[in-house]
Amino acid sequence: MEWDKRYRQLENGEIIKADDESLETDHPWHGGNEHWKRVPPHMVGRKASDPLYPAHSVYRRKITVE
């Protein structure tokens, strides 16, 4: 998977925001397709897990220029 340069990966322990996205896999045990979707409301405010461990979720945030 090539990383979209408009986003950055959240680091371990970073607080998840409502506009962040998580990598979802359809039927992961059957080689499903990966796609990004907005994090569910119950994850907002929690700490992002360590992306170095494949069993954990991977989160991304759109890069904004201020």
PQR file of N, CA, C, O and H, with PARSE charges and radii, in Angstrom:
ATOM      1  N   MET A   1       0.843  -1.179   0.000 -0.4000 1.5000
ATOM      2  CA  MET A   1       0.000   0.000   0.000 -0.0000 2.0000
ATOM      3  C   MET A   1       0.888   1.241   0.000  0.5500 1.7000
ATOM      4  O   MET A   1       1.805   1.362   0.812 -0.5500 1.4000
ATOM      5  N   GLU A   2       0.606   2.156  -0.917 -0.4000 1.5000
ATOM      6  CA  GLU A   2       1.341   3.415  -0.980 -0.0000 2.0000
ATOM      7  C   GLU A   2       0.643   4.442  -0.092  0.5500 1.7000
ATOM      8  O   GLU A   2      -0.583   4.554  -0.106 -0.5500 1.4000
ATOM      9  H   GLU A   2      -0.139   2.058  -1.576  0.4000 1.0000
ATOM     10  N   TRP A   3       1.424   5.181   0.671 -0.4000 1.5000
ATOM     11  CA  TRP A   3       0.865   6.151   1.613 -0.0000 2.0000
ATOM     12  C   TRP A   3       0.454   7.415   0.879  0.5500 1.7000
ATOM     13  O   TRP A   3       1.229   7.946   0.083 -0.5500 1.4000
ATOM     14  H   TRP A   3       2.420   5.089   0.683  0.4000 1.0000
ATOM     15  N   ASP A   4      -0.754   7.906   1.134 -0.4000 1.5000
ATOM     16  CA  ASP A   4      -1.275   9.145   0.553 -0.0000 2.0000
ATOM     17  C   ASP A   4      -0.572  10.313   1.253  0.5500 1.7000
ATOM     18  O   ASP A   4      -0.675  10.458   2.471 -0.5500 1.4000
ATOM     19  H   ASP A   4      -1.383   7.475   1.781  0.4000 1.0000
ATOM     20  N   LYS A   5       0.138  11.141   0.488 -0.4000 1.5000
ATOM     21  CA  LYS A   5       0.952  12.237   1.043 -0.0000 2.0000
ATOM     22  C   LYS A   5       0.118  13.358   1.661  0.5500 1.7000
ATOM     23  O   LYS A   5       0.670  14.244   2.314 -0.5500 1.4000
ATOM     24  H   LYS A   5       0.221  11.022  -0.502  0.4000 1.0000
ATOM     25  N   ARG A   6      -1.198  13.333   1.467 -0.4000 1.5000
ATOM     26  CA  ARG A   6      -2.064  14.352   2.072 -0.0000 2.0000
ATOM     27  C   ARG A   6      -2.360  14.036   3.540  0.5500 1.7000
ATOM     28  O   ARG A   6      -2.990  14.834   4.234 -0.5500 1.4000
ATOM     29  H   ARG A   6      -1.646  12.613   0.937  0.4000 1.0000
ATOM     30  N   TYR A   7      -1.906  12.876   4.010 -0.4000 1.5000
ATOM     31  CA  TYR A   7      -2.177  12.427   5.375 -0.0000 2.0000
ATOM     32  C   TYR A   7      -0.889  12.070   6.079  0.5500 1.7000
ATOM     33  O   TYR A   7       0.133  11.802   5.447 -0.5500 1.4000
ATOM     34  H   TYR A   7      -1.395  12.227   3.447  0.4000 1.0000
ATOM     35  N   ARG A   8      -0.955  12.070   7.403 -0.4000 1.5000
ATOM     36  CA  ARG A   8       0.169  11.564   8.201 -0.0000 2.0000
ATOM     37  C   ARG A   8      -0.365  10.504   9.147  0.5500 1.7000
ATOM     38  O   ARG A   8      -1.526  10.543   9.556 -0.5500 1.4000
ATOM     39  H   ARG A   8      -1.785  12.288   7.916  0.4000 1.0000
ATOM     40  N   GLN A   9       0.484   9.570   9.483 -0.4000 1.5000
ATOM     41  CA  GLN A   9       0.096   8.492  10.392 -0.0000 2.0000
ATOM     42  C   GLN A   9       0.136   8.990  11.822  0.5500 1.7000
ATOM     43  O   GLN A   9       1.059   9.710  12.202 -0.5500 1.4000
ATOM     44  H   GLN A   9       1.426   9.538   9.150  0.4000 1.0000
ATOM     45  N   LEU A  10      -0.856   8.615  12.624 -0.4000 1.5000
ATOM     46  CA  LEU A  10      -0.834   8.984  14.036 -0.0000 2.0000
ATOM     47  C   LEU A  10       0.201   8.134  14.760  0.5500 1.7000
ATOM     48  O   LEU A  10       0.387   6.955  14.459 -0.5500 1.4000
ATOM     49  H   LEU A  10      -1.606   8.030  12.316  0.4000 1.0000
ATOM     50  N   GLU A  11       0.853   8.748  15.701 -0.4000 1.5000
ATOM     51  CA  GLU A  11       1.884   8.064  16.477 -0.0000 2.0000
ATOM     52  C   GLU A  11       1.262   7.376  17.684  0.5500 1.7000
ATOM     53  O   GLU A  11       0.133   7.677  18.072 -0.5500 1.4000
ATOM     54  H   GLU A  11       0.701   9.706  15.946  0.4000 1.0000
ATOM     55  N   ASN A  12       2.003   6.460  18.264 -0.4000 1.5000
ATOM     56  CA  ASN A  12       1.561   5.742  19.452 -0.0000 2.0000
ATOM     57  C   ASN A  12       1.217   6.721  20.569  0.5500 1.7000
ATOM     58  O   ASN A  12       2.052   7.541  20.950 -0.5500 1.4000
ATOM     59  H   ASN A  12       2.920   6.216  17.949  0.4000 1.0000
ATOM     60  N   GLY A  13       0.000   6.643  21.097 -0.4000 1.5000
ATOM     61  CA  GLY A  13      -0.412   7.479  22.214 -0.0000 2.0000
ATOM     62  C   GLY A  13      -1.017   8.809  21.827  0.5500 1.7000
ATOM     63  O   GLY A  13      -1.495   9.537  22.697 -0.5500 1.4000
ATOM     64  H   GLY A  13      -0.678   5.977  20.787  0.4000 1.0000
ATOM     65  N   GLU A  14      -1.013   9.154  20.539 -0.4000 1.5000
ATOM     66  CA  GLU A  14      -1.603  10.411  20.083 -0.0000 2.0000
ATOM     67  C   GLU A  14      -3.130  10.323  20.226  0.5500 1.7000
ATOM     68  O   GLU A  14      -3.716   9.271  19.972 -0.5500 1.4000
ATOM     69  H   GLU A  14      -0.625   8.562  19.832  0.4000 1.0000
ATOM     70  N   ILE A  15      -3.764  11.413  20.627 -0.4000 1.5000
ATOM     71  CA  ILE A  15      -5.208  11.424  20.845 -0.0000 2.0000
ATOM     72  C   ILE A  15      -5.947  11.437  19.504  0.5500 1.7000
ATOM     73  O   ILE A  15      -5.652  12.255  18.632 -0.5500 1.4000
ATOM     74  H   ILE A  15      -3.288  12.268  20.834  0.4000 1.0000
ATOM     75  N   ILE A  16      -6.906  10.526  19.351 -0.4000 1.5000
ATOM     76  CA  ILE A  16      -7.695  10.398  18.125 -0.0000 2.0000
ATOM     77  C   ILE A  16      -8.766  11.481  18.099  0.5500 1.7000
ATOM     78  O   ILE A  16      -9.459  11.714  19.090 -0.5500 1.4000
ATOM     79  H   ILE A  16      -7.145   9.862  20.059  0.4000 1.0000
ATOM     80  N   LYS A  17      -8.891  12.146  16.936 -0.4000 1.5000
ATOM     81  CA  LYS A  17      -9.897  13.192  16.741 -0.0000 2.0000
ATOM     82  C   LYS A  17     -11.011  12.687  15.821  0.5500 1.7000
ATOM     83  O   LYS A  17     -10.851  11.678  15.133 -0.5500 1.4000
ATOM     84  H   LYS A  17      -8.328  11.957  16.131  0.4000 1.0000
ATOM     85  N   ALA A  18     -12.129  13.394  15.817 -0.4000 1.5000
ATOM     86  CA  ALA A  18     -13.316  12.970  15.063 -0.0000 2.0000
ATOM     87  C   ALA A  18     -13.066  12.884  13.557  0.5500 1.7000
ATOM     88  O   ALA A  18     -13.695  12.066  12.886 -0.5500 1.4000
ATOM     89  H   ALA A  18     -12.259  14.213  16.376  0.4000 1.0000
ATOM     90  N   ASP A  19     -12.176  13.696  13.013 -0.4000 1.5000
ATOM     91  CA  ASP A  19     -11.927  13.688  11.568 -0.0000 2.0000
ATOM     92  C   ASP A  19     -10.850  12.696  11.143  0.5500 1.7000
ATOM     93  O   ASP A  19     -10.565  12.578   9.951 -0.5500 1.4000
ATOM     94  H   ASP A  19     -11.665  14.361  13.559  0.4000 1.0000
ATOM     95  N   ASP A  20     -10.248  11.981  12.091 -0.4000 1.5000
ATOM     96  CA  ASP A  20      -9.218  11.001  11.754 -0.0000 2.0000
ATOM     97  C   ASP A  20      -9.855   9.787  11.077  0.5500 1.7000
ATOM     98  O   ASP A  20     -11.065   9.578  11.154 -0.5500 1.4000
ATOM     99  H   ASP A  20     -10.480  12.077  13.059  0.4000 1.0000
ATOM    100  N   GLU A  21      -9.024   9.006  10.423 -0.4000 1.5000
ATOM    101  CA  GLU A  21      -9.490   7.800   9.741 -0.0000 2.0000
ATOM    102  C   GLU A  21      -8.691   6.600  10.218  0.5500 1.7000
ATOM    103  O   GLU A  21      -7.547   6.732  10.651 -0.5500 1.4000
ATOM    104  H   GLU A  21      -8.041   9.176  10.360  0.4000 1.0000
ATOM    105  N   SER A  22      -9.309   5.426  10.133 -0.4000 1.5000
ATOM    106  CA  SER A  22      -8.618   4.187  10.481 -0.0000 2.0000
ATOM    107  C   SER A  22      -8.650   3.257   9.281  0.5500 1.7000
ATOM    108  O   SER A  22      -9.572   3.301   8.467 -0.5500 1.4000
ATOM    109  H   SER A  22     -10.239   5.319   9.781  0.4000 1.0000
ATOM    110  N   LEU A  23      -7.635   2.419   9.184 -0.4000 1.5000
ATOM    111  CA  LEU A  23      -7.535   1.472   8.092 -0.0000 2.0000
ATOM    112  C   LEU A  23      -8.403   0.269   8.410  0.5500 1.7000
ATOM    113  O   LEU A  23      -8.215  -0.391   9.432 -0.5500 1.4000
ATOM    114  H   LEU A  23      -6.885   2.384   9.845  0.4000 1.0000
ATOM    115  N   GLU A  24      -9.347  -0.009   7.539 -0.4000 1.5000
ATOM    116  CA  GLU A  24     -10.269  -1.126   7.710 -0.0000 2.0000
ATOM    117  C   GLU A  24      -9.963  -2.184   6.658  0.5500 1.7000
ATOM    118  O   GLU A  24      -9.534  -1.862   5.551 -0.5500 1.4000
ATOM    119  H   GLU A  24      -9.500   0.527   6.709  0.4000 1.0000
ATOM    120  N   THR A  25     -10.185  -3.444   7.008 -0.4000 1.5000
ATOM    121  CA  THR A  25      -9.995  -4.539   6.070 -0.0000 2.0000
ATOM    122  C   THR A  25     -11.266  -5.368   6.020  0.5500 1.7000
ATOM    123  O   THR A  25     -11.776  -5.802   7.053 -0.5500 1.4000
ATOM    124  H   THR A  25     -10.533  -3.706   7.908  0.4000 1.0000
ATOM    125  N   ASP A  26     -11.775  -5.586   4.817 -0.4000 1.5000
ATOM    126  CA  ASP A  26     -12.919  -6.468   4.641 -0.0000 2.0000
ATOM    127  C   ASP A  26     -12.428  -7.909   4.713  0.5500 1.7000
ATOM    128  O   ASP A  26     -11.556  -8.309   3.941 -0.5500 1.4000
ATOM    129  H   ASP A  26     -11.361  -5.233   3.978  0.4000 1.0000
ATOM    130  N   HIS A  27     -12.970  -8.672   5.618 -0.4000 1.5000
ATOM    131  CA  HIS A  27     -12.603 -10.088   5.768 -0.0000 2.0000
ATOM    132  C   HIS A  27     -11.093 -10.272   5.854  0.5500 1.7000
ATOM    133  O   HIS A  27     -10.500 -10.873   4.958 -0.5500 1.4000
ATOM    134  H   HIS A  27     -13.678  -8.348   6.246  0.4000 1.0000
ATOM    135  N   PRO A  28     -10.449  -9.762   6.926 -0.5600 1.5000
ATOM    136  CA  PRO A  28      -8.983  -9.798   7.017  0.2800 2.0000
ATOM    137  C   PRO A  28      -8.396 -11.205   6.926  0.5500 1.7000
ATOM    138  O   PRO A  28      -7.263 -11.367   6.472 -0.5500 1.4000
ATOM    139  N   TRP A  29      -9.135 -12.208   7.344 -0.4000 1.5000
ATOM    140  CA  TRP A  29      -8.600 -13.577   7.316 -0.0000 2.0000
ATOM    141  C   TRP A  29      -8.686 -14.175   5.920  0.5500 1.7000
ATOM    142  O   TRP A  29      -8.154 -15.258   5.673 -0.5500 1.4000
ATOM    143  H   TRP A  29     -10.055 -12.076   7.713  0.4000 1.0000
ATOM    144  N   HIS A  30      -9.349 -13.481   5.012 -0.4000 1.5000
ATOM    145  CA  HIS A  30      -9.500 -13.989   3.648 -0.0000 2.0000
ATOM    146  C   HIS A  30      -8.870 -13.055   2.630  0.5500 1.7000
ATOM    147  O   HIS A  30      -9.277 -13.046   1.468 -0.5500 1.4000
ATOM    148  H   HIS A  30      -9.781 -12.602   5.213  0.4000 1.0000
ATOM    149  N   GLY A  31      -7.889 -12.274   3.044 -0.4000 1.5000
ATOM    150  CA  GLY A  31      -7.188 -11.371   2.136 -0.0000 2.0000
ATOM    151  C   GLY A  31      -8.067 -10.263   1.584  0.5500 1.7000
ATOM    152  O   GLY A  31      -8.030  -9.957   0.392 -0.5500 1.4000
ATOM    153  H   GLY A  31      -7.559 -12.282   3.988  0.4000 1.0000
ATOM    154  N   GLY A  32      -8.861  -9.665   2.469 -0.4000 1.5000
ATOM    155  CA  GLY A  32      -9.806  -8.634   2.044 -0.0000 2.0000
ATOM    156  C   GLY A  32      -9.149  -7.342   1.603  0.5500 1.7000
ATOM    157  O   GLY A  32      -7.951  -7.137   1.796 -0.5500 1.4000
ATOM    158  H   GLY A  32      -8.891  -9.914   3.437  0.4000 1.0000
ATOM    159  N   ASN A  33      -9.946  -6.482   1.013 -0.4000 1.5000
ATOM    160  CA  ASN A  33      -9.481  -5.181   0.548 -0.0000 2.0000
ATOM    161  C   ASN A  33      -9.340  -4.218   1.710  0.5500 1.7000
ATOM    162  O   ASN A  33     -10.165  -4.204   2.624 -0.5500 1.4000
ATOM    163  H   ASN A  33     -10.919  -6.648   0.857  0.4000 1.0000
ATOM    164  N   GLU A  34      -8.286  -3.411   1.668 -0.4000 1.5000
ATOM    165  CA  GLU A  34      -8.080  -2.388   2.696 -0.0000 2.0000
ATOM    166  C   GLU A  34      -8.647  -1.063   2.215  0.5500 1.7000
ATOM    167  O   GLU A  34      -8.526  -0.720   1.039 -0.5500 1.4000
ATOM    168  H   GLU A  34      -7.616  -3.422   0.926  0.4000 1.0000
ATOM    169  N   HIS A  35      -9.265  -0.322   3.122 -0.4000 1.5000
ATOM    170  CA  HIS A  35      -9.780   1.002   2.798 -0.0000 2.0000
ATOM    171  C   HIS A  35      -9.828   1.835   4.076  0.5500 1.7000
ATOM    172  O   HIS A  35      -9.882   1.294   5.180 -0.5500 1.4000
ATOM    173  H   HIS A  35      -9.363  -0.600   4.077  0.4000 1.0000
ATOM    174  N   TRP A  36      -9.807   3.150   3.912 -0.4000 1.5000
ATOM    175  CA  TRP A  36      -9.834   4.069   5.045 -0.0000 2.0000
ATOM    176  C   TRP A  36     -11.257   4.512   5.307  0.5500 1.7000
ATOM    177  O   TRP A  36     -12.030   4.751   4.379 -0.5500 1.4000
ATOM    178  H   TRP A  36      -9.763   3.589   3.015  0.4000 1.0000
ATOM    179  N   LYS A  37     -11.595   4.619   6.586 -0.4000 1.5000
ATOM    180  CA  LYS A  37     -12.909   5.155   6.926 -0.0000 2.0000
ATOM    181  C   LYS A  37     -12.798   5.959   8.205  0.5500 1.7000
ATOM    182  O   LYS A  37     -11.907   5.722   9.021 -0.5500 1.4000
ATOM    183  H   LYS A  37     -10.968   4.425   7.340  0.4000 1.0000
ATOM    184  N   ARG A  38     -13.707   6.914   8.383 -0.4000 1.5000
ATOM    185  CA  ARG A  38     -13.678   7.786   9.558 -0.0000 2.0000
ATOM    186  C   ARG A  38     -13.795   6.941  10.824  0.5500 1.7000
ATOM    187  O   ARG A  38     -14.537   5.960  10.866 -0.5500 1.4000
ATOM    188  H   ARG A  38     -14.431   7.106   7.720  0.4000 1.0000
ATOM    189  N   VAL A  39     -13.050   7.338  11.851 -0.4000 1.5000
ATOM    190  CA  VAL A  39     -13.077   6.576  13.101 -0.0000 2.0000
ATOM    191  C   VAL A  39     -14.484   6.620  13.709  0.5500 1.7000
ATOM    192  O   VAL A  39     -15.179   7.630  13.594 -0.5500 1.4000
ATOM    193  H   VAL A  39     -12.446   8.135  11.817  0.4000 1.0000
ATOM    194  N   PRO A  40     -14.901   5.527  14.355 -0.5600 1.5000
ATOM    195  CA  PRO A  40     -16.217   5.532  15.002  0.2800 2.0000
ATOM    196  C   PRO A  40     -16.211   6.474  16.212  0.5500 1.7000
ATOM    197  O   PRO A  40     -15.163   6.686  16.822 -0.5500 1.4000
ATOM    198  N   PRO A  41     -17.363   7.034  16.559 -0.5600 1.5000
ATOM    199  CA  PRO A  41     -17.446   8.010  17.652  0.2800 2.0000
ATOM    200  C   PRO A  41     -16.862   7.521  18.984  0.5500 1.7000
ATOM    201  O   PRO A  41     -16.305   8.319  19.738 -0.5500 1.4000
ATOM    202  N   HIS A  42     -16.979   6.241  19.279 -0.4000 1.5000
ATOM    203  CA  HIS A  42     -16.475   5.746  20.569 -0.0000 2.0000
ATOM    204  C   HIS A  42     -14.946   5.758  20.654  0.5500 1.7000
ATOM    205  O   HIS A  42     -14.395   5.588  21.741 -0.5500 1.4000
ATOM    206  H   HIS A  42     -17.431   5.592  18.667  0.4000 1.0000
ATOM    207  N   MET A  43     -14.246   5.956  19.521 -0.4000 1.5000
ATOM    208  CA  MET A  43     -12.781   6.001  19.536 -0.0000 2.0000
ATOM    209  C   MET A  43     -12.235   7.419  19.711  0.5500 1.7000
ATOM    210  O   MET A  43     -11.063   7.589  20.048 -0.5500 1.4000
ATOM    211  H   MET A  43     -14.694   6.094  18.637  0.4000 1.0000
ATOM    212  N   VAL A  44     -13.063   8.428  19.489 -0.4000 1.5000
ATOM    213  CA  VAL A  44     -12.626   9.820  19.611 -0.0000 2.0000
ATOM    214  C   VAL A  44     -12.221  10.100  21.054  0.5500 1.7000
ATOM    215  O   VAL A  44     -12.967   9.789  21.982 -0.5500 1.4000
ATOM    216  H   VAL A  44     -14.015   8.290  19.215  0.4000 1.0000
ATOM    217  N   GLY A  45     -11.052  10.681  21.243 -0.4000 1.5000
ATOM    218  CA  GLY A  45     -10.553  10.996  22.573 -0.0000 2.0000
ATOM    219  C   GLY A  45      -9.657   9.918  23.159  0.5500 1.7000
ATOM    220  O   GLY A  45      -8.997  10.144  24.173 -0.5500 1.4000
ATOM    221  H   GLY A  45     -10.445  10.934  20.489  0.4000 1.0000
ATOM    222  N   ARG A  46      -9.627   8.757  22.538 -0.4000 1.5000
ATOM    223  CA  ARG A  46      -8.743   7.681  23.012 -0.0000 2.0000
ATOM    224  C   ARG A  46      -7.354   7.852  22.408  0.5500 1.7000
ATOM    225  O   ARG A  46      -7.158   8.631  21.475 -0.5500 1.4000
ATOM    226  H   ARG A  46     -10.164   8.572  21.714  0.4000 1.0000
ATOM    227  N   LYS A  47      -6.400   7.112  22.958 -0.4000 1.5000
ATOM    228  CA  LYS A  47      -5.033   7.152  22.444 -0.0000 2.0000
ATOM    229  C   LYS A  47      -4.890   6.170  21.289  0.5500 1.7000
ATOM    230  O   LYS A  47      -5.402   5.052  21.343 -0.5500 1.4000
ATOM    231  H   LYS A  47      -6.559   6.480  23.716  0.4000 1.0000
ATOM    232  N   ALA A  48      -4.188   6.601  20.246 -0.4000 1.5000
ATOM    233  CA  ALA A  48      -3.906   5.722  19.111 -0.0000 2.0000
ATOM    234  C   ALA A  48      -2.943   4.624  19.551  0.5500 1.7000
ATOM    235  O   ALA A  48      -2.018   4.864  20.327 -0.5500 1.4000
ATOM    236  H   ALA A  48      -3.772   7.509  20.203  0.4000 1.0000
ATOM    237  N   SER A  49      -3.172   3.429  19.047 -0.4000 1.5000
ATOM    238  CA  SER A  49      -2.298   2.307  19.372 -0.0000 2.0000
ATOM    239  C   SER A  49      -1.016   2.384  18.545  0.5500 1.7000
ATOM    240  O   SER A  49      -0.919   3.174  17.607 -0.5500 1.4000
ATOM    241  H   SER A  49      -3.923   3.233  18.416  0.4000 1.0000
ATOM    242  N   ASP A  50      -0.052   1.571  18.898 -0.4000 1.5000
ATOM    243  CA  ASP A  50       1.242   1.578  18.235 -0.0000 2.0000
ATOM    244  C   ASP A  50       1.111   0.981  16.834  0.5500 1.7000
ATOM    245  O   ASP A  50       0.785  -0.198  16.706 -0.5500 1.4000
ATOM    246  H   ASP A  50      -0.131   0.929  19.661  0.4000 1.0000
ATOM    247  N   PRO A  51       1.356   1.762  15.783 -0.5600 1.5000
ATOM    248  CA  PRO A  51       1.196   1.263  14.419  0.2800 2.0000
ATOM    249  C   PRO A  51       2.250   0.233  14.006  0.5500 1.7000
ATOM    250  O   PRO A  51       2.133  -0.375  12.941 -0.5500 1.4000
ATOM    251  N   LEU A  52       3.268   0.034  14.831 -0.4000 1.5000
ATOM    252  CA  LEU A  52       4.298  -0.949  14.499 -0.0000 2.0000
ATOM    253  C   LEU A  52       3.811  -2.384  14.682  0.5500 1.7000
ATOM    254  O   LEU A  52       4.434  -3.317  14.175 -0.5500 1.4000
ATOM    255  H   LEU A  52       3.362   0.528  15.695  0.4000 1.0000
ATOM    256  N   TYR A  53       2.713  -2.567  15.397 -0.4000 1.5000
ATOM    257  CA  TYR A  53       2.177  -3.901  15.620 -0.0000 2.0000
ATOM    258  C   TYR A  53       0.983  -4.116  14.695  0.5500 1.7000
ATOM    259  O   TYR A  53      -0.033  -3.436  14.843 -0.5500 1.4000
ATOM    260  H   TYR A  53       2.207  -1.809  15.809  0.4000 1.0000
ATOM    261  N   PRO A  54       1.080  -5.045  13.746 -0.5600 1.5000
ATOM    262  CA  PRO A  54       0.033  -5.207  12.736  0.2800 2.0000
ATOM    263  C   PRO A  54      -1.332  -5.603  13.285  0.5500 1.7000
ATOM    264  O   PRO A  54      -2.334  -5.413  12.594 -0.5500 1.4000
ATOM    265  N   ALA A  55      -1.413  -6.138  14.482 -0.4000 1.5000
ATOM    266  CA  ALA A  55      -2.712  -6.501  15.057 -0.0000 2.0000
ATOM    267  C   ALA A  55      -3.464  -5.273  15.553  0.5500 1.7000
ATOM    268  O   ALA A  55      -4.667  -5.345  15.805 -0.5500 1.4000
ATOM    269  H   ALA A  55      -0.600  -6.293  15.043  0.4000 1.0000
ATOM    270  N   HIS A  56      -2.771  -4.150  15.695 -0.4000 1.5000
ATOM    271  CA  HIS A  56      -3.399  -2.921  16.164 -0.0000 2.0000
ATOM    272  C   HIS A  56      -3.926  -2.119  14.981  0.5500 1.7000
ATOM    273  O   HIS A  56      -3.511  -2.334  13.842 -0.5500 1.4000
ATOM    274  H   HIS A  56      -1.794  -4.091  15.490  0.4000 1.0000
ATOM    275  N   SER A  57      -4.818  -1.219  15.250 -0.4000 1.5000
ATOM    276  CA  SER A  57      -5.348  -0.352  14.203 -0.0000 2.0000
ATOM    277  C   SER A  57      -4.311   0.688  13.801  0.5500 1.7000
ATOM    278  O   SER A  57      -3.450   1.069  14.594 -0.5500 1.4000
ATOM    279  H   SER A  57      -5.155  -1.045  16.175  0.4000 1.0000
ATOM    280  N   VAL A  58      -4.410   1.137  12.555 -0.4000 1.5000
ATOM    281  CA  VAL A  58      -3.562   2.203  12.044 -0.0000 2.0000
ATOM    282  C   VAL A  58      -4.472   3.394  11.775  0.5500 1.7000
ATOM    283  O   VAL A  58      -5.529   3.258  11.158 -0.5500 1.4000
ATOM    284  H   VAL A  58      -5.110   0.827  11.911  0.4000 1.0000
ATOM    285  N   TYR A  59      -4.047   4.564  12.247 -0.4000 1.5000
ATOM    286  CA  TYR A  59      -4.859   5.779  12.109 -0.0000 2.0000
ATOM    287  C   TYR A  59      -4.088   6.811  11.308  0.5500 1.7000
ATOM    288  O   TYR A  59      -2.857   6.838  11.324 -0.5500 1.4000
ATOM    289  H   TYR A  59      -3.188   4.674  12.748  0.4000 1.0000
ATOM    290  N   ARG A  60      -4.833   7.667  10.600 -0.4000 1.5000
ATOM    291  CA  ARG A  60      -4.201   8.756   9.861 -0.0000 2.0000
ATOM    292  C   ARG A  60      -5.003  10.024  10.042  0.5500 1.7000
ATOM    293  O   ARG A  60      -6.190   9.997  10.366 -0.5500 1.4000
ATOM    294  H   ARG A  60      -5.833   7.645  10.587  0.4000 1.0000
ATOM    295  N   ARG A  61      -4.313  11.155   9.821 -0.4000 1.5000
ATOM    296  CA  ARG A  61      -4.935  12.486   9.955 -0.0000 2.0000
ATOM    297  C   ARG A  61      -4.541  13.316   8.742  0.5500 1.7000
ATOM    298  O   ARG A  61      -3.389  13.298   8.310 -0.5500 1.4000
ATOM    299  H   ARG A  61      -3.349  11.177   9.557  0.4000 1.0000
ATOM    300  N   LYS A  62      -5.508  14.040   8.199 -0.4000 1.5000
ATOM    301  CA  LYS A  62      -5.234  14.892   7.048 -0.0000 2.0000
ATOM    302  C   LYS A  62      -4.298  16.017   7.475  0.5500 1.7000
ATOM    303  O   LYS A  62      -4.484  16.629   8.527 -0.5500 1.4000
ATOM    304  H   LYS A  62      -6.445  14.055   8.550  0.4000 1.0000
ATOM    305  N   ILE A  63      -3.299  16.278   6.652 -0.4000 1.5000
ATOM    306  CA  ILE A  63      -2.341  17.351   6.910 -0.0000 2.0000
ATOM    307  C   ILE A  63      -2.976  18.665   6.500  0.5500 1.7000
ATOM    308  O   ILE A  63      -3.459  18.801   5.375 -0.5500 1.4000
ATOM    309  H   ILE A  63      -3.148  15.780   5.797  0.4000 1.0000
ATOM    310  N   THR A  64      -2.979  19.623   7.395 -0.4000 1.5000
ATOM    311  CA  THR A  64      -3.525  20.941   7.092 -0.0000 2.0000
ATOM    312  C   THR A  64      -2.409  21.959   7.109  0.5500 1.7000
ATOM    313  O   THR A  64      -1.486  21.873   7.920 -0.5500 1.4000
ATOM    314  H   THR A  64      -2.587  19.512   8.308  0.4000 1.0000
ATOM    315  N   VAL A  65      -2.496  22.914   6.219 -0.4000 1.5000
ATOM    316  CA  VAL A  65      -1.503  23.994   6.160 -0.0000 2.0000
ATOM    317  C   VAL A  65      -2.134  25.223   6.786  0.5500 1.7000
ATOM    318  O   VAL A  65      -3.187  25.693   6.355 -0.5500 1.4000
ATOM    319  H   VAL A  65      -3.245  22.984   5.560  0.4000 1.0000
ATOM    320  N   GLU A  66      -1.474  25.727   7.802 -0.4000 1.5000
ATOM    321  CA  GLU A  66      -2.019  26.902   8.507 -0.0000 2.0000
ATOM    322  C   GLU A  66      -1.286  28.149   8.104  0.5500 1.7000
ATOM    323  O   GLU A  66      -1.602  29.235   8.590 -0.5500 1.4000
ATOM    324  H   GLU A  66      -0.619  25.345   8.152  0.4000 1.0000
TER
END
